[in-house]
Amino acid sequence: MKILIIGNGIAGLSAAEEIRKKNKEVDIQIISKENYHTYYRTQLSHFLSKDFNVEEIYVKPEKWYIENNIIVHFNTEVLNINKDKRKVKLSNNQVLDYDKLLFANGAHSFIPPIEGYNKDGIFSLRNYEDLEKIQQYAKSVNKGIVVGGGLLGLEVANSLQKLGMDILVIEFFDRLLPRQLDAEASQVLINMVQQKGIKLLLGTQVESIYGKDKVEGCKIRDGKSIDASMVLFSTGVRPNITLAKETGLEINRAIIVDKYMNTSEKNIYAAGDVCEFDQNLPAIWTVAAEQGKVAGVNMIGEKRVYKAIIPSNMLNIMGNKVFSIGDIGTEDKNNYQIIKKINEKDNIFQKFFFIKGKLVGGILINDISLAGKLKKLIILEEDYTELLRKDISQEEKIKLL
């Protein structure tokens, strides 16, 4: 049996690993556009300010692939797929046969097509090659703008500041980490970020970038000009669906998959950031890994069902630990009940969200000791109505969860 995996991110690697655990004989080949084995993409922003080798962030060492007889085609792209004959043509002119095929080719950074977006000094951080280019360019500049106040944007801002740059973060929403924190928790984070010396401009957007050939600055929505020699966009990702469209797979915003990670074609599967399950595109590392595992075993004959995991994020922002999970009060239609604990002196923030007595989400900043328990309690769906009614302190209620 021949398994072909397009993409060498965590979804592709997880599929290959799960297949090999179950079957030592099946032929596994991975097609990678990059020249490296799977690495911790989520750590790139942390390593931006460091001198390191990519091998240091490999998920699996080189010898693992050799020992498990997994072939990786580096610096190679898939040109086209003949799904009827089950053949894939590669950019190196090879043609490979497959019995089962997995799309795990991820997503790419989205840079808004504003005026001046293609000047020298415009960057995004998605892969190791991006990191190398940013590090090189940063050596000759001292003032930069990061567009996007999400997780990646803040981590990049922190790393660029460590490289000696004066940094401004511009965020469209009126708060930081709009996907992971509510307004109150975001304000706690804003205070911590500003204490680090990073400037923030919230509730606005970049309209254009000026400069002859290189970036010299940007104009924001109110017409104000801000000088800078480098602009890094952290404005989300878009799934790599061109090849899937050309192959004739059913597409919405991404490749549509069922609970077995099967696409509209019987012998083709998809996992990770390139696919859409139940109309959701979480673009989260843990989700991609789990989907890869499910797709892997199902390609070799099992019938494992993918169950969407509760979205959670464990972040380290400028030395501050942040954890969020589930519903954090973002749905106006829901009547939330809330328990919270705030210690401003130590920048500790804990907030728990309930709907009709059931715990549905939470935010922890700096004291994240309850993160594991929080995950379990949400899954259990216990009724905390009586606890919420008790005439005791918020802190005591948290202890009784």
ChimeraX attribute file (.defattr): number of C-alpha atoms within 10 A of each C-alpha:
attribute: neighborCount
match mode: 1-to-1
recipient: residues
	/A:1	10
	/A:2	15
	/A:3	20
	/A:4	24
	/A:5	27
	/A:6	22
	/A:7	27
	/A:8	26
	/A:9	24
	/A:10	29
	/A:11	33
	/A:12	32
	/A:13	25
	/A:14	23
	/A:15	27
	/A:16	26
	/A:17	20
	/A:18	17
	/A:19	25
	/A:20	19
	/A:21	10
	/A:22	13
	/A:23	12
	/A:24	11
	/A:25	12
	/A:26	15
	/A:27	17
	/A:28	22
	/A:29	20
	/A:30	22
	/A:31	22
	/A:32	23
	/A:33	16
	/A:34	17
	/A:35	14
	/A:36	17
	/A:37	23
	/A:38	24
	/A:39	22
	/A:40	18
	/A:41	17
	/A:42	14
	/A:43	12
	/A:44	23
	/A:45	23
	/A:46	17
	/A:47	17
	/A:48	24
	/A:49	20
	/A:50	13
	/A:51	8
	/A:52	10
	/A:53	9
	/A:54	15
	/A:55	14
	/A:56	11
	/A:57	18
	/A:58	15
	/A:59	16
	/A:60	15
	/A:61	14
	/A:62	13
	/A:63	9
	/A:64	12
	/A:65	15
	/A:66	11
	/A:67	8
	/A:68	15
	/A:69	16
	/A:70	17
	/A:71	14
	/A:72	20
	/A:73	19
	/A:74	15
	/A:75	13
	/A:76	20
	/A:77	17
	/A:78	19
	/A:79	14
	/A:80	16
	/A:81	21
	/A:82	13
	/A:83	17
	/A:84	8
	/A:85	10
	/A:86	15
	/A:87	17
	/A:88	19
	/A:89	16
	/A:90	17
	/A:91	13
	/A:92	12
	/A:93	11
	/A:94	10
	/A:95	14
	/A:96	14
	/A:97	16
	/A:98	21
	/A:99	16
	/A:100	19
	/A:101	28
	/A:102	27
	/A:103	27
	/A:104	30
	/A:105	28
	/A:106	25
	/A:107	19
	/A:108	17
	/A:109	18
	/A:110	15
	/A:111	19
	/A:112	13
	/A:113	10
	/A:114	11
	/A:115	14
	/A:116	18
	/A:117	18
	/A:118	15
	/A:119	18
	/A:120	17
	/A:121	22
	/A:122	20
	/A:123	22
	/A:124	23
	/A:125	23
	/A:126	19
	/A:127	17
	/A:128	18
	/A:129	11
	/A:130	14
	/A:131	18
	/A:132	13
	/A:133	14
	/A:134	21
	/A:135	16
	/A:136	10
	/A:137	15
	/A:138	20
	/A:139	11
	/A:140	11
	/A:141	16
	/A:142	16
	/A:143	20
	/A:144	26
	/A:145	27
	/A:146	25
	/A:147	24
	/A:148	24
	/A:149	27
	/A:150	21
	/A:151	19
	/A:152	25
	/A:153	27
	/A:154	24
	/A:155	22
	/A:156	27
	/A:157	30
	/A:158	24
	/A:159	21
	/A:160	25
	/A:161	20
	/A:162	13
	/A:163	17
	/A:164	14
	/A:165	21
	/A:166	18
	/A:167	24
	/A:168	21
	/A:169	24
	/A:170	23
	/A:171	25
	/A:172	18
	/A:173	16
	/A:174	15
	/A:175	23
	/A:176	30
	/A:177	22
	/A:178	17
	/A:179	13
	/A:180	25
	/A:181	26
	/A:182	20
	/A:183	15
	/A:184	12
	/A:185	21
	/A:186	17
	/A:187	15
	/A:188	18
	/A:189	22
	/A:190	17
	/A:191	11
	/A:192	17
	/A:193	20
	/A:194	11
	/A:195	10
	/A:196	11
	/A:197	13
	/A:198	18
	/A:199	17
	/A:200	19
	/A:201	17
	/A:202	16
	/A:203	13
	/A:204	14
	/A:205	17
	/A:206	21
	/A:207	17
	/A:208	18
	/A:209	24
	/A:210	19
	/A:211	15
	/A:212	9
	/A:213	11
	/A:214	16
	/A:215	22
	/A:216	20
	/A:217	20
	/A:218	23
	/A:219	17
	/A:220	16
	/A:221	13
	/A:222	10
	/A:223	11
	/A:224	10
	/A:225	15
	/A:226	16
	/A:227	16
	/A:228	22
	/A:229	21
	/A:230	27
	/A:231	26
	/A:232	21
	/A:233	24
	/A:234	24
	/A:235	20
	/A:236	17
	/A:237	15
	/A:238	18
	/A:239	21
	/A:240	20
	/A:241	21
	/A:242	10
	/A:243	15
	/A:244	20
	/A:245	13
	/A:246	12
	/A:247	14
	/A:248	13
	/A:249	19
	/A:250	14
	/A:251	17
	/A:252	11
	/A:253	14
	/A:254	25
	/A:255	27
	/A:256	23
	/A:257	23
	/A:258	15
	/A:259	17
	/A:260	22
	/A:261	29
	/A:262	22
	/A:263	24
	/A:264	16
	/A:265	15
	/A:266	11
	/A:267	16
	/A:268	23
	/A:269	27
	/A:270	33
	/A:271	35
	/A:272	32
	/A:273	29
	/A:274	26
	/A:275	32
	/A:276	24
	/A:277	22
	/A:278	10
	/A:279	12
	/A:280	12
	/A:281	18
	/A:282	16
	/A:283	19
	/A:284	14
	/A:285	17
	/A:286	17
	/A:287	22
	/A:288	24
	/A:289	19
	/A:290	21
	/A:291	29
	/A:292	32
	/A:293	24
	/A:294	26
	/A:295	35
	/A:296	34
	/A:297	22
	/A:298	21
	/A:299	23
	/A:300	17
	/A:301	8
	/A:302	13
	/A:303	13
	/A:304	15
	/A:305	14
	/A:306	17
	/A:307	13
	/A:308	14
	/A:309	11
	/A:310	14
	/A:311	16
	/A:312	20
	/A:313	17
	/A:314	14
	/A:315	17
	/A:316	16
	/A:317	19
	/A:318	15
	/A:319	10
	/A:320	15
	/A:321	15
	/A:322	24
	/A:323	22
	/A:324	27
	/A:325	22
	/A:326	20
	/A:327	23
	/A:328	20
	/A:329	22
	/A:330	14
	/A:331	9
	/A:332	7
	/A:333	7
	/A:334	11
	/A:335	12
	/A:336	21
	/A:337	16
	/A:338	17
	/A:339	18
	/A:340	17
	/A:341	17
	/A:342	16
	/A:343	9
	/A:344	9
	/A:345	6
	/A:346	9
	/A:347	15
	/A:348	18
	/A:349	21
	/A:350	23
	/A:351	21
	/A:352	23
	/A:353	21
	/A:354	24
	/A:355	18
	/A:356	13
	/A:357	19
	/A:358	18
	/A:359	27
	/A:360	23
	/A:361	24
	/A:362	29
	/A:363	26
	/A:364	25
	/A:365	22
	/A:366	16
	/A:367	16
	/A:368	18
	/A:369	11
	/A:370	15
	/A:371	18
	/A:372	9
	/A:373	10
	/A:374	23
	/A:375	20
	/A:376	10
	/A:377	15
	/A:378	18
	/A:379	12
	/A:380	11
	/A:381	12
	/A:382	12
	/A:383	14
	/A:384	17
	/A:385	15
	/A:386	8
	/A:387	15
	/A:388	17
	/A:389	10
	/A:390	11
	/A:391	9
	/A:392	10
	/A:393	11
	/A:394	16
	/A:395	13
	/A:396	14
	/A:397	18
	/A:398	17
	/A:399	8
	/A:400	8
	/A:401	13
